Amino acid sequence: MRTETKFVKRFLKLIFPQLGTAEKGVKLIKLSVRTYKTTKRIREARMKLAYKVGIGSVGMFVFIILFGWIAFPKILSNKIKSMCTLKEGTDIREMYLKVPFPLVFKVYMFNVTNPVEVTAGAIPIVQEVGPFVYDEWKEKVHIEEDESEDTMTYTIKNTFIFNRELTKPLTGNELVTIPHPLLAALAMAVERDKPSALSLVNKALNSIYRGPTTPFLTASVQDILFDGVYILCNVSDFAGKAVCAQLKMEATDLVEVEPNIFRFSIFGPKNGTLGQRVKVKRGVKNSHDLGKVVEFEGQTELEIWGSEECNTYQGTDTTIFPPFLTKEEGLVSFAPDLCRVLAAYYVDDTKYAGLPVRRYSADFGDPSSNPEDQCYCQAPDKCLKKGVFDLYNCIKAPLIASLPHFYLSDPSYVNGVKGLNPNAKDHEITILFESMTGSPVAAKKRMQFSLPVHALAKVNVMKNLADTVIPLFWVEEGVELNSTWTKQLNDQLFKVLKITKIMKYLILVMSMGGMGAAVYLHYSRKKEVTITPVRSTETSNGETNRSNVISMLGQNKALGGHVNHAMSANEIDKY
């Protein structure tokens, strides 16, 4: 045993003379073997890690694409659609039936400063007075539902309460002069329908109004709007009695305070009383039908306009809209007070209290040039110019609706009156709309009412009038959701959407990074240096193969040592 050990040591000392000792050669061989095995284990571990990272990252990528961009939007959409219905028990239904806060209702009067001159043929000069502010409480009562049709029928009820604080320094007692809503309007209506009766009307007006000198009324704003101005029908002449009887039978905005003595006001008869009856879709079966008008005053379509298209109800009742409307669809609604459809068009995207919203606006179009608006004309050859709308067929009064100060209307209307200053900031219709839930978060609906006049030869106080349109007043119905409502919408919807968006992009980036790491781990193996271990192979009788020994000698030289040229393979056999 000792002889063999000595032999190995002497043999190694001859092969590795630069190492000094045989023990160092043994250690080198063992180190080479361990290095090989370690390298192999690392290589196998890297391969397994690459596969694991790759498979996990691909799975994560597929999951986030399917869930984050396909499944989650559908889940959210279905959830919102189920919430945005008029089905009993939903929050939207409660708010729809009774708005829990008042809308701000502003009225601006046009005071005619030169009524005597206008009576003689001069151009009217007007002065805007206002705003007179009222709290408008909206409610829908006498509810009936039909689940098979998925409809709800209700009666409109609006209540106005004078807001003194917001009206200051005005009080409502200010005197203004406007074209007389009954005297002048009655004459213009008769001239339109029965011109042969103008002589009778002239006599009746002289009797009822005790010989007026102008077709204008001077009264307080509060009387004109709500309290009422007197109409004295306690007359004895035939003409006066005939006209009063007709007024009593047809006029719905007259209040009899004493026998044959009436009060007339613009909004008084509508304040706190029952209005029109409307049937709408509840949106339970089809969310896109939410709020859609299907009947108005018991009729499935109107019968007052010149075409089926204009007589067909389209859109909602203006107080609610379906979720997920596109920009191209606009905000289409049927306005009961106008007996027509109005479509608000998309303007741009903006923010309201941190919420992403769309801005919409609307106008009255141009019946003189747009074929779609011509069905609202009195006759095909009697269309009004751009920006105004004839209300006669709807309310049986010769009034014209437009935007305030004739904004976006034909210049002839602005030029026909002095004192107007149309501008977008004060006079356009604006709606800020959250499209995902179909919620108007802020709106300013503005509209002006005017009386078209011209000379009537058979009516004494109107025979010299210039041909023009005199504005009476304009209103703004405004609403702005406060922080209580916007915070609720933000917390329940948009914060969830924001967190979800961040998470899905974070997971997407992580999964793509993982796939990149897996590819790197896989291909980096090709750049590794393989260390070949020093192995001794033995023959069947235990002898060492001489070629391996010689190979070791060559490797030893490559390692910086030297070959013992004094020994040959035959000399090794001596040992």
Buried (B, 14 or more C-beta within 10 A) or exposed (E): EEEEEEEEBEBBBBBBEEBEEBEEBBEBBEEBBEEBEEBEEEEEEBEEBBEEBBEBBBEBBEEBBEBBEEEBEEEBBEEBBEBBBBBEEBEBBEBBBEBEBBBBBBBBBBBBBBBEBBBEEBBBBBEBBBBBBBBBBBBBEEEEBEEEEBBBBBBBBBBBEBBEEBBEEBEBEBEBBBBBBBBBBBBBBBBEEEEEBBEBBBBBBBBBBEEBEBBBBBBBBBBBBBBBBBBBBEBEEEBBBBBBEBBBEEBEBBBEEEEBEBBBBBBBBBBEEEBBBBBBBBBBEBBBBBBBBBBBEEEEEBEEBBEEEBBEBBBBBBBBBBBBBEEEBBBBBBBBBBBBBBBBEBBEEEEBBEBEBBBBBBBBBBBBEEEEBBBBBBEEEEBBBBBBBBBBBBBEBBBBBBBBBBBBBBEEBBEBBBBBEBEEEBBBBBBBBBBBBBBBBBBBBBBBBBBBBEEBEBBBBBEBBBEBBBBBBBBBBBBBBEEEBBBEBBEEBBEEBEEBEEEBEEBBEBBEEBBEBBBEBBEEEEEEEEEEBBEEEEEEEEEEEEEBBBEBBEBBEEEEBEEEEEBEEEEBEEE
